[in-house]
Amino acid sequence: MTIEDEALNWVIRLRDPGFEDWEAFGEWMAGDPARAEAYHALAVAEEDLGEMLPAEAAPTLAPSVIVPSIGEAARLRHGRRTTRRLWLGGALAASIAALVGTNMLDHKGGDISVATAPGERKTVPLADGSRMILNGDTVVRLDSGDPRMATLDRGEVLFEIKHDEKNPFRVSVGGDELLDVGTAFNVVRGHGVTQVQVSEGAVMYNPDSDAVRLDAGKSIRIEGDRATVGSVVPGDVAAWRDGRLISDGQTMAEVAAQLSRFTGERVSAAPDVAGRPFRGVLSLGASEDIAALGPILGVAVHRTPKGWELAAR
């Protein structure tokens, strides 16, 4: 059995909400750095296949959904589902190979680069049971030799981390490092600014130098050499998943970037409003009518050949 076959087997098994064989999985991952790379590549590709497979087929990919019960009918149902699961496993492998073949993943210097297009959102399961939820126009690199390390190049990610005190998860962003302390936290990187908001647990900002602890409900904004600690309602962290774009003094340029990431439309801020702060909530929901946001933002919204522009009234 090849490493890719073994990795595919783990991808299928880990879809089981009741999966508990973490020790064996950890030993398999630790046995060869190539295994981590193969697993991450297949796990990301498998996540992308969610919308491509028939709705009723998705649960049968994992043995976990076959719930044993008493009686011959239950045994027959189990047999049918197992057969279909095996067939879908083969189809899944072929589809994953096709997706990887279209350069959905980029490999750079041993890293695995995961990206989303503007307006696209993606959930990426990690080998240790953690996961990353990517907003649009985001690039994250995973270290194939260290499954507890990620680098955010640009965009926005909600990290939901399975804590391991002996091997904490680390995020590199904008030259700084974030260390998890049993954590769910949102990180944004763009326009030379890094913003971190913690909804659960705690994060250490630059643990080897600044050592600033951010507990749930705390945030930090890093711009140049200045870092400002603030507060946030834990329930509002990563509100973009619900179509709520919350700004607590972010500049209009950053708001435009938020809109671009979420809607997939190209939105920019004219120089006369780019540095203007905005505090408020943009509730997009099912509607992404950017032109209608002008009165809320206090700006004029113009359609241009390059997209939308926020400008002074």
C-alpha distance (Angstrom), angle and dihedral (degrees) to the residues before:
residue distance angle dihedral
M1 . . .
T2 3.81 . .
I3 3.80 125.0 .
E4 3.82 88.6 -108.4
D5 3.82 90.7 54.5
E6 3.81 91.1 49.1
A7 3.81 91.1 47.6
L8 3.80 91.4 50.2
N9 3.80 89.5 51.7
W10 3.81 90.5 54.0
V11 3.82 91.7 46.4
I12 3.80 89.5 55.6
R13 3.81 93.9 44.4
L14 3.81 94.1 47.6
R15 3.81 90.8 57.4
D16 3.80 85.2 73.9
P17 3.86 108.5 100.9
G18 3.81 87.2 -150.3
F19 3.79 95.5 52.5
E20 3.82 109.8 139.0
D21 3.80 105.4 161.2
W22 3.82 92.6 103.5
E23 3.81 94.4 136.3
A24 3.81 92.9 58.6
F25 3.79 90.8 43.6
G26 3.81 91.1 50.7
E27 3.79 91.9 49.6
W28 3.81 90.6 50.0
M29 3.82 91.7 50.3
A30 3.81 93.1 46.6
G31 3.80 92.6 50.6
D32 3.81 95.7 74.4
P33 3.86 132.2 6.8
A34 3.81 88.3 -139.5
R35 3.79 89.0 65.3
A36 3.81 92.8 61.6
E37 3.79 90.8 49.9
A38 3.81 92.3 48.8
Y39 3.81 92.3 46.4
H40 3.81 94.8 49.4
A41 3.80 92.4 47.7
L42 3.80 93.1 50.5
A43 3.81 94.5 41.4
V44 3.80 91.9 54.9
A45 3.80 92.4 44.9
E46 3.81 90.9 47.6
E47 3.80 90.1 53.6
D48 3.80 90.4 53.6
L49 3.79 89.9 53.1
G50 3.82 91.9 63.4
E51 3.79 93.9 95.4
M52 3.81 94.0 38.5
L53 3.81 97.3 59.3
P54 3.84 122.1 73.9
A55 3.79 111.9 -90.6
E56 3.80 94.7 -119.2
A57 3.81 91.8 48.1
A58 3.78 98.6 58.3
P59 3.85 98.3 75.2
T60 3.81 92.2 50.3
L61 3.78 91.9 63.6
A62 3.78 89.5 82.2
P63 3.81 124.8 58.6
S64 3.82 87.5 -142.2
V65 3.79 93.9 78.3
I66 3.80 90.8 61.8
V67 3.80 99.1 93.2
P68 3.83 111.2 -164.8
S69 3.79 115.8 -130.3
I70 3.79 136.6 169.7
G71 3.79 122.4 -83.5
E72 3.77 143.1 44.1
A73 3.83 92.8 -85.5
A74 3.77 90.0 58.3
R75 3.81 90.7 49.8
L76 3.81 90.9 52.1
R77 3.80 92.1 47.8
H78 3.80 88.4 50.9
G79 3.80 90.5 52.2
R80 3.79 94.0 50.2
R81 3.78 92.9 48.4
T82 3.79 92.4 47.8
T83 3.80 91.4 52.3
R84 3.78 91.8 49.8
R85 3.81 91.4 46.0
L86 3.79 90.7 55.6
W87 3.79 91.8 48.6
L88 3.80 91.7 48.4
G89 3.79 88.7 48.2
G90 3.80 88.9 61.4
A91 3.79 92.1 44.9
L92 3.79 89.2 48.3
A93 3.79 92.1 52.2
A94 3.80 91.5 50.7
S95 3.79 92.1 47.2
I96 3.78 92.1 48.1
A97 3.79 90.2 51.4
A98 3.80 89.2 51.7
L99 3.78 92.6 49.5
V100 3.78 93.8 47.6
G101 3.79 87.8 47.4
T102 3.81 89.9 60.0
N103 3.82 90.1 60.2
M104 3.79 94.8 -107.8
L105 3.80 85.0 149.1
D106 3.77 124.0 44.3
H107 3.78 121.3 -154.0
K108 3.79 114.4 -150.6
G109 3.77 122.0 174.4
G110 3.80 93.9 -28.7
D111 3.82 93.0 -44.6
I112 3.78 125.8 117.5
S113 3.79 111.1 -136.0
V114 3.81 116.7 -150.2
A115 3.81 116.7 -169.0
T116 3.79 140.3 177.5
A117 3.79 128.3 -157.7
P118 3.82 120.0 -126.0
G119 3.79 108.5 -75.5
E120 3.83 92.7 19.8
R121 3.79 124.5 112.8
K122 3.79 125.3 -165.0
T123 3.80 137.2 -176.8
V124 3.80 115.1 -146.6
P125 3.83 118.0 -165.6
L126 3.80 114.8 -148.5
A127 3.78 128.4 -145.4
D128 3.82 95.3 -107.1
G129 3.82 96.1 53.5
S130 3.80 93.8 -93.3
R131 3.78 121.5 119.7
M132 3.80 141.7 -158.4
I133 3.80 122.9 -143.5
L134 3.81 109.8 -157.3
N135 3.79 124.4 -155.6
G136 3.80 119.0 -150.9
D137 3.81 125.0 -65.0
T138 3.79 92.4 22.1
V139 3.80 132.7 142.6
V140 3.82 122.1 -165.4
R141 3.78 126.1 174.9
L142 3.79 121.7 -151.1
D143 3.79 120.3 -156.4
S144 3.81 106.8 -123.7
G145 3.79 89.6 -156.1
D146 3.81 96.1 47.5
P147 3.83 117.5 40.2
R148 3.83 89.5 -170.6
M149 3.80 94.6 64.0
A150 3.82 131.9 80.3
T151 3.80 134.2 168.8
L152 3.80 122.0 -151.7
D153 3.79 108.9 -151.2
R154 3.79 96.1 176.4
G155 3.78 142.3 -24.2
E156 3.78 131.5 36.1
V157 3.80 133.8 -52.0
L158 3.79 135.3 176.8
F159 3.80 108.2 -147.5
E160 3.81 116.6 -156.3
I161 3.78 103.3 -173.2
K162 3.78 131.5 -165.5
H163 3.79 100.5 -139.3
D164 3.79 121.9 -125.2
E165 3.79 111.9 177.2
K166 3.80 92.4 -162.1
N167 3.80 93.4 48.7
P168 3.81 109.7 25.5
F169 3.79 120.9 -166.7
R170 3.82 115.2 -108.3
V171 3.79 131.2 -158.3
S172 3.79 121.4 -163.7
V173 3.80 114.3 -156.2
G174 3.79 131.4 162.1
G175 3.80 93.0 -15.0
D176 3.81 92.4 -52.5
E177 3.79 131.0 102.4
L178 3.79 130.9 -135.2
L179 3.81 119.9 -160.9
D180 3.80 119.9 -161.7
V181 3.79 121.9 -129.0
G182 3.83 97.6 -173.8
T183 3.71 97.1 -48.5
A184 3.77 160.0 173.2
F185 3.79 111.5 -171.3
N186 3.80 139.7 158.2
V187 3.81 121.4 -135.2
V188 3.82 126.9 -167.3
R189 3.80 125.0 -172.2
G190 3.79 123.9 -176.4
H191 3.82 143.9 111.2
G192 3.81 88.9 26.2
V193 3.82 91.2 -61.4
T194 3.81 129.4 114.7
Q195 3.79 120.8 -161.3
V196 3.80 125.8 -173.7
Q197 3.81 127.0 -173.0
V198 3.80 123.2 -176.9
S199 3.80 121.4 -149.9
E200 3.82 100.2 169.7
G201 3.78 135.8 20.9
A202 3.79 115.4 -13.8
V203 3.81 143.5 -70.2
M204 3.79 128.9 -147.4
Y205 3.79 113.5 -140.9
N206 3.83 111.5 -145.6
P207 3.83 93.6 -16.2
D208 3.81 93.5 -167.8
S209 3.80 95.7 52.8
D210 3.82 122.1 8.1
A211 3.83 93.1 21.5
V212 3.81 94.0 -166.6
R213 3.81 111.7 172.4
L214 3.78 116.0 -145.7
D215 3.79 113.0 -165.1
A216 3.79 125.2 -166.9
G217 3.80 108.9 -62.1
K218 3.81 93.4 30.5
S219 3.78 130.1 108.8
I220 3.78 138.5 -174.7
R221 3.79 131.5 -155.3
I222 3.80 118.1 -159.8
E223 3.78 117.9 -165.0
G224 3.78 116.4 165.6
D225 3.81 108.3 -48.0
R226 3.80 93.6 -20.8
A227 3.80 122.7 94.7
T228 3.80 119.3 -175.0
V229 3.79 122.3 -167.2
G230 3.80 117.7 -150.6
S231 3.79 143.2 156.8
V232 3.78 133.6 -96.1
V233 3.80 135.1 -178.4
P234 3.83 103.5 -107.1
G235 3.80 90.9 -137.7
D236 3.80 90.2 57.1
V237 3.80 94.5 57.1
A238 3.82 109.8 114.6
A239 3.80 89.9 1.8
W240 3.82 85.9 157.2
R241 3.80 86.8 84.8
D242 3.82 87.0 69.9
G243 3.80 94.8 42.9
R244 3.82 94.4 -99.2
L245 3.78 115.5 128.1
I246 3.79 106.9 -165.3
S247 3.79 121.1 -164.6
D248 3.80 123.6 -172.2
G249 3.77 100.7 -175.9
Q250 3.79 98.3 -38.7
T251 3.78 114.0 153.4
M252 3.78 121.8 -102.1
A253 3.81 87.8 -110.6
E254 3.81 89.2 58.4
V255 3.81 91.1 45.9
A256 3.80 88.8 52.7
A257 3.81 88.9 51.8
Q258 3.82 89.6 50.2
L259 3.79 90.5 53.0
S260 3.79 91.8 47.7
R261 3.80 93.1 51.0
F262 3.78 93.9 48.0
T263 3.80 103.3 38.7
G264 3.78 101.7 31.7
E265 3.80 89.3 -129.1
R266 3.78 118.4 123.9
V267 3.82 106.8 -111.8
S268 3.80 125.9 176.6
A269 3.78 136.5 173.2
A270 3.79 121.1 -126.8
P271 3.83 115.5 -122.9
D272 3.81 91.5 -107.9
V273 3.82 92.2 63.2
A274 3.82 103.7 20.6
G275 3.81 94.4 100.6
R276 3.81 96.0 40.4
P277 3.84 112.5 117.4
F278 3.78 120.5 -127.5
R279 3.80 129.3 -161.4
G280 3.74 117.9 -171.6
V281 3.78 148.1 72.5
L282 3.78 126.0 -82.8
S283 3.80 107.8 -157.7
L284 3.76 105.8 -161.6
G285 3.78 100.8 162.0
A286 3.78 110.4 154.6
S287 3.80 90.9 -18.5
E288 3.77 120.1 77.2
D289 3.81 97.8 176.6
I290 3.78 99.6 151.1
A291 3.81 92.9 -178.4
A292 3.82 89.6 62.9
L293 3.83 91.9 58.8
G294 3.81 94.3 71.4
P295 3.85 97.1 92.9
I296 3.81 91.7 47.7
L297 3.79 93.3 48.9
G298 3.80 92.9 41.1
V299 3.80 92.3 -125.8
A300 3.77 140.0 102.5
V301 3.80 115.1 -103.4
H302 3.80 115.4 -147.7
R303 3.76 130.6 -173.9
T304 3.81 110.6 -131.9
P305 3.83 133.6 178.1
K306 3.83 87.0 -100.1
G307 3.81 97.0 48.0
W308 3.80 131.6 -89.2
E309 3.79 126.7 -14.8
L310 3.79 128.6 -160.7
A311 3.81 108.6 -147.4
A312 3.79 142.0 161.2
R313 3.77 116.3 -76.2
